[in-house]
């Protein structure tokens, strides 16, 4: 397979992204990989390559592209708690700038980019998202239900808030299938908030699975951070590929 950097025109500029293409001629079903708050880096390429190995073309856009091309941050000391705190001071304003309207516009640009490629199979795509990327994946399928067959959110945070535009309040538009792999004891997605999300999904008649990964911390899939949990990560791969096999089969 081959991973390259591509530029995607958007209404707000140009988003840099990595494109991971399987071997062969295609056309391939497409998967968007929505990053966590630390942004594009080798770990996300590794994850994209594991998905591509199953026959999917994977696009990993830099969601913070408005602040500049990746990398925006020095992640060489990501494993040190004091350095992460300083890093989050820089990151959180960028996270907050990703409003529902921004995510909707950007997702449309990513989908249009994929649809214009000869090596991408026509039709809906799927999204897998991590941390804030899981939350934004939910925003994306709410905004573009006809263009996204399924999304998976892993250790997604702030899916349920008190805000009038909380992500869980928009689920009625969804026609595809959802999967949530929640981190255990996650302060950004508490048991009460998980229950509220599930109640909203049930009321809207959305097809979904919502599971808590016991003992796994927020960020459990990220092998370049202290939160990494190998067992939980393997469980995440099984859940993701089960979802893709059913909703966006390769053949």
C-alpha positions as CSV (number, residue, x, y, z in Angstrom):
1,X,0.0,0.0,0.0
2,X,1.0,3.6,-0.4
3,X,0.5,6.7,1.9
4,X,0.9,10.1,0.4
5,X,0.0,13.7,1.4
6,X,-2.8,15.3,-0.5
7,X,-4.4,18.8,-0.4
8,X,-8.1,19.2,-0.3
9,X,-9.8,22.5,-1.3
10,X,-12.4,23.7,1.3
11,X,-14.5,26.7,1.7
12,X,-12.0,28.0,4.2
13,X,-8.7,27.2,2.4
14,X,-6.8,24.0,1.8
15,X,-6.8,21.0,4.2
16,X,-3.7,18.8,4.1
17,X,-4.4,15.1,4.6
18,X,-2.8,11.7,4.2
19,X,-4.2,9.3,1.7
20,X,-3.6,5.6,2.3
21,X,-4.3,3.5,-0.8
22,X,-4.4,-0.3,-0.9
23,X,-2.5,-2.3,-3.6
24,X,-4.5,-2.9,-6.7
25,X,-6.5,-0.9,-9.2
26,X,-9.7,-0.4,-7.2
27,X,-12.1,1.2,-7.1
28,X,-12.1,0.9,-3.3
29,X,-14.7,1.7,-0.7
30,X,-13.5,4.8,1.3
31,X,-13.0,5.4,5.0
32,X,-12.4,8.8,6.6
33,X,-10.2,8.6,9.7
34,X,-10.9,11.6,12.0
35,X,-7.9,12.4,14.2
36,X,-7.7,12.9,17.9
37,X,-6.6,16.3,19.3
38,X,-2.9,15.6,18.9
39,X,-3.3,15.6,15.1
40,X,-1.7,13.9,12.2
41,X,1.4,11.8,13.1
42,X,2.9,8.4,12.5
43,X,0.4,6.6,14.8
44,X,-2.5,7.7,12.7
45,X,-0.7,6.5,9.5
46,X,-0.2,3.1,11.2
47,X,-4.0,2.9,11.9
48,X,-4.9,4.0,8.4
49,X,-2.6,1.3,7.0
50,X,-4.3,-1.4,9.0
51,X,-7.7,-0.4,7.6
52,X,-6.3,-0.1,4.1
53,X,-4.9,-3.6,4.4
54,X,-8.5,-4.8,4.4
55,X,-9.2,-3.2,1.0
56,X,-10.3,0.4,2.0
57,X,-8.9,3.7,0.7
58,X,-8.4,5.8,3.8
59,X,-8.3,9.6,4.0
60,X,-7.0,11.1,7.2
61,X,-7.6,14.9,7.0
62,X,-5.9,17.5,9.2
63,X,-8.9,18.9,11.0
64,X,-6.9,21.9,12.4
65,X,-5.7,22.9,8.9
66,X,-6.9,26.5,9.4
67,X,-4.1,27.0,11.9
68,X,-1.5,25.7,9.4
69,X,-0.2,22.5,7.9
70,X,0.6,19.5,10.1
71,X,2.5,19.1,12.4
72,X,1.4,22.1,14.4
73,X,2.9,20.8,17.7
74,X,6.0,19.2,18.9
75,X,4.8,15.7,20.0
76,X,8.3,14.3,20.9
77,X,7.4,14.4,24.6
78,X,3.8,13.3,24.4
79,X,4.4,10.6,27.0
80,X,5.2,13.2,29.7
81,X,2.2,14.4,31.8
82,X,3.6,17.9,32.3
83,X,4.2,18.4,28.6
84,X,0.7,17.2,27.7
85,X,-0.8,19.9,30.0
86,X,1.1,22.6,28.2
87,X,0.2,21.1,24.8
88,X,-3.5,21.1,25.6
89,X,-3.3,24.8,26.3
90,X,-2.5,25.2,22.6
91,X,-4.9,22.5,21.4
92,X,-8.1,23.3,23.1
93,X,-8.9,26.6,21.3
94,X,-8.5,24.7,18.0
95,X,-10.9,21.9,19.3
96,X,-13.4,24.6,20.2
97,X,-13.2,26.2,16.8
98,X,-14.6,23.0,15.2
99,X,-18.2,23.9,15.4
100,X,-21.0,21.8,13.9
101,X,-21.1,24.1,10.9
102,X,-17.4,23.9,10.4
103,X,-17.4,20.1,10.6
104,X,-20.4,20.0,8.2
105,X,-18.6,22.1,5.6
106,X,-15.3,20.3,6.0
107,X,-16.9,16.9,5.7
108,X,-18.6,17.9,2.5
109,X,-15.2,18.9,1.1
110,X,-13.7,15.6,2.1
111,X,-16.5,13.6,0.6
112,X,-16.4,15.6,-2.6
113,X,-12.6,14.9,-2.8
114,X,-13.2,11.2,-2.5
115,X,-16.1,11.1,-4.9
116,X,-14.0,12.7,-7.6
117,X,-11.4,10.0,-7.5
118,X,-11.5,7.2,-10.0
119,X,-10.1,4.7,-7.4
120,X,-12.9,5.3,-5.0
121,X,-16.1,3.3,-5.3
122,X,-19.2,5.4,-5.8
123,X,-21.6,5.6,-2.9
124,X,-21.4,6.3,0.9
125,X,-18.3,6.1,3.0
126,X,-17.6,5.3,6.6
127,X,-15.8,7.3,9.3
128,X,-13.8,6.1,12.3
129,X,-13.0,8.8,14.8
130,X,-10.9,9.0,18.0
131,X,-11.4,11.3,21.0
132,X,-12.6,14.5,19.5
133,X,-12.6,12.7,16.1
134,X,-15.3,10.4,17.4
135,X,-17.5,13.4,18.3
136,X,-16.9,15.0,15.0
137,X,-17.7,11.8,13.2
138,X,-21.1,11.9,14.8
139,X,-21.5,15.5,13.7
140,X,-20.5,14.5,10.2
141,X,-23.1,11.7,9.8
142,X,-25.8,14.0,11.3
143,X,-25.0,16.6,8.6
144,X,-24.6,14.2,5.7
145,X,-26.7,11.1,6.4
146,X,-27.1,10.2,2.8
147,X,-23.4,10.2,2.1
148,X,-22.1,8.3,5.2
149,X,-23.1,4.6,5.8
150,X,-21.6,4.2,9.3
151,X,-19.4,5.8,11.9
152,X,-17.4,4.5,14.8
153,X,-16.5,6.6,17.7
154,X,-13.7,5.4,20.1
155,X,-13.1,7.2,23.4
156,X,-15.1,10.1,22.0
157,X,-15.6,13.0,24.5
158,X,-18.3,15.6,25.0
159,X,-20.8,13.8,22.9
160,X,-23.4,14.9,25.5
161,X,-23.2,18.4,26.9
162,X,-25.6,21.1,28.2
163,X,-25.2,23.1,25.0
164,X,-28.1,23.6,22.7
165,X,-26.0,22.1,19.9
166,X,-24.8,19.1,21.8
167,X,-24.0,16.3,19.4
168,X,-26.5,13.9,20.9
169,X,-29.4,16.2,20.0
170,X,-28.9,15.8,16.3
171,X,-29.2,12.1,15.9
172,X,-32.7,12.1,14.5
173,X,-31.3,12.7,11.0
174,X,-29.1,9.6,11.0
175,X,-30.0,6.7,8.6
176,X,-26.7,4.8,8.9
177,X,-25.3,2.7,11.7
178,X,-23.2,3.8,14.7
179,X,-20.7,2.2,17.1
180,X,-19.5,3.7,20.3
181,X,-16.5,2.3,22.2
182,X,-16.4,4.4,25.4
183,X,-13.5,4.6,27.7
184,X,-14.1,3.5,31.3
185,X,-14.2,6.2,33.9
186,X,-13.9,8.9,31.2
187,X,-14.7,12.4,32.6
188,X,-15.5,13.6,29.1
189,X,-18.1,10.9,28.7
190,X,-19.5,9.8,32.0
191,X,-21.9,6.9,32.6
192,X,-24.8,9.4,32.9
193,X,-23.8,11.0,29.6
194,X,-23.6,7.6,27.9
195,X,-27.1,6.8,29.2
196,X,-28.4,10.1,27.8
197,X,-26.8,9.4,24.4
198,X,-28.3,5.9,24.3
199,X,-31.8,7.3,25.2
200,X,-31.6,9.8,22.4
201,X,-30.5,7.1,19.9
202,X,-33.3,4.8,21.0
203,X,-35.9,7.6,20.7
204,X,-34.7,8.3,17.2
205,X,-34.7,4.7,16.1
206,X,-31.0,4.8,15.2
207,X,-29.1,1.5,14.7
208,X,-26.2,1.4,17.1
209,X,-24.0,-0.4,19.6
210,X,-22.7,1.4,22.6
211,X,-20.1,-0.4,24.8
212,X,-17.9,0.6,27.7
213,X,-14.3,-0.8,27.5
214,X,-13.8,-1.7,31.2
215,X,-10.5,-0.5,32.5
216,X,-9.5,1.4,29.4
217,X,-8.6,5.1,29.7
218,X,-9.5,8.0,27.5
219,X,-7.2,7.7,24.4
220,X,-6.8,3.9,24.8
221,X,-6.1,3.3,21.0
222,X,-3.2,5.7,20.8
223,X,0.1,3.7,21.1
224,X,2.2,6.9,21.4
225,X,0.5,8.0,24.6
226,X,0.5,6.6,28.2
227,X,-3.3,5.9,27.8
228,X,-2.6,3.1,25.3
229,X,-4.3,-0.2,26.2
230,X,-3.4,-3.0,23.8
231,X,-6.3,-5.3,24.8
232,X,-8.8,-2.5,24.3
233,X,-7.2,-1.5,21.0
234,X,-7.6,-5.0,19.6
235,X,-11.2,-5.0,20.8
236,X,-11.6,-1.7,18.9
237,X,-10.2,-3.2,15.7
238,X,-12.6,-6.1,16.0
239,X,-15.6,-3.8,16.5
240,X,-14.5,-1.5,13.7
241,X,-14.0,-4.2,11.1
242,X,-17.3,-5.8,12.1
243,X,-19.0,-2.5,11.4
244,X,-17.2,-2.0,8.1
245,X,-17.8,-5.6,6.9
246,X,-21.6,-5.1,7.4
247,X,-22.1,-1.6,6.3
248,X,-19.4,-1.0,3.7
249,X,-18.2,-4.4,2.5
250,X,-15.2,-4.5,0.3
251,X,-16.9,-6.9,-2.2
